[in-house]
Amino acid sequence: MLKFSDNHIPPIVFERKELFEIFGTLSQGYKRFHKEILRAKDKQIQVIILVNGTLTQLLQGSPFSKRSPDSIIKQIFTLMIKYNIWTAFMVSREEMAEFIYQYGLAYARQREKNKVKELNK
């Protein structure tokens, strides 16, 4: 989660996953993960899954999973549509960190604009 200097915590959760972890999370770990999704939805928290790997790499599958890459991809996109779970594929942990940083900056800019609008009412 993000936390700003004024202790504001935006309603956003970043779930970072390695390629092999996304297979596990959406297979054996799905019951637990689905509960997390529903809790986040109830609390109006945006969930963003950051996968350390490309969509092309995911299509190659995982040697540790019996699930097909196609079924995992369908599940990812279904979660995006059904629960508004954003998923982004990254080429490195550094890129994940930059994504979170840039997201935080954009959130802060929008938050400041909203504060100004409220003051001008």
Backbone hydrogen bonds, N-H to C=O, Kabsch-Sander energy under -0.5 kcal/mol:
donor,donor_aa,acceptor,acceptor_aa,energy
4,F,8,H,-2.8
7,N,4,F,-2.4
12,I,10,P,-2.5
13,V,46,Q,-3.1
15,E,13,V,-0.6
15,E,48,I,-3.0
16,R,14,F,-0.7
17,K,50,L,-2.9
19,L,52,N,-0.9
22,I,18,E,-1.8
23,F,19,L,-1.2
24,G,20,F,-1.5
25,T,21,E,-3.3
26,L,22,I,-1.9
27,S,24,G,-1.0
29,G,24,G,-3.0
30,Y,27,S,-1.5
33,F,29,G,-2.3
34,H,30,Y,-3.4
35,K,31,K,-1.6
36,E,32,R,-1.8
37,I,33,F,-2.4
38,L,34,H,-2.4
39,R,35,K,-2.3
40,A,36,E,-2.6
41,K,37,I,-2.6
42,D,38,L,-2.5
43,K,39,R,-1.8
44,Q,41,K,-1.4
45,I,40,A,-3.1
46,Q,11,P,-3.3
48,I,13,V,-2.9
48,I,46,Q,-0.5
49,I,86,W,-3.4
50,L,15,E,-2.4
50,L,48,I,-0.6
51,V,49,I,-0.6
51,V,88,A,-2.9
52,N,17,K,-3.5
52,N,50,L,-0.5
53,G,51,V,-1.9
53,G,90,M,-1.8
58,L,54,T,-2.2
59,L,55,L,-2.0
60,Q,56,T,-0.6
60,Q,57,Q,-1.1
61,G,58,L,-2.0
65,S,62,S,-1.5
72,I,68,S,-1.8
73,I,69,P,-2.6
74,K,70,D,-2.5
75,Q,71,S,-1.9
76,I,72,I,-2.5
77,F,73,I,-2.4
78,T,74,K,-2.1
79,L,75,Q,-2.5
80,M,76,I,-1.8
81,I,77,F,-1.9
82,K,78,T,-3.5
83,Y,79,L,-2.1
84,N,80,M,-0.8
85,I,79,L,-1.5
86,W,47,V,-1.7
86,W,84,N,-0.8
88,A,49,I,-2.8
90,M,51,V,-3.3
96,M,92,S,-1.7
97,A,93,R,-2.4
98,E,94,E,-2.3
99,F,95,E,-2.3
100,I,96,M,-2.5
101,Y,97,A,-2.5
102,Q,98,E,-3.0
103,Y,99,F,-2.5
104,G,100,I,-2.5
105,L,101,Y,-2.3
106,A,102,Q,-2.4
107,Y,103,Y,-2.6
108,A,104,G,-2.5
109,R,105,L,-2.5
110,Q,106,A,-2.3
111,R,107,Y,-2.5
112,E,108,A,-2.3
113,K,109,R,-2.1
114,N,110,Q,-2.4
115,K,111,R,-2.0
116,V,112,E,-2.3
117,K,113,K,-2.3
118,E,114,N,-2.1
119,L,115,K,-2.1
120,N,116,V,-1.8
121,K,118,E,-0.9
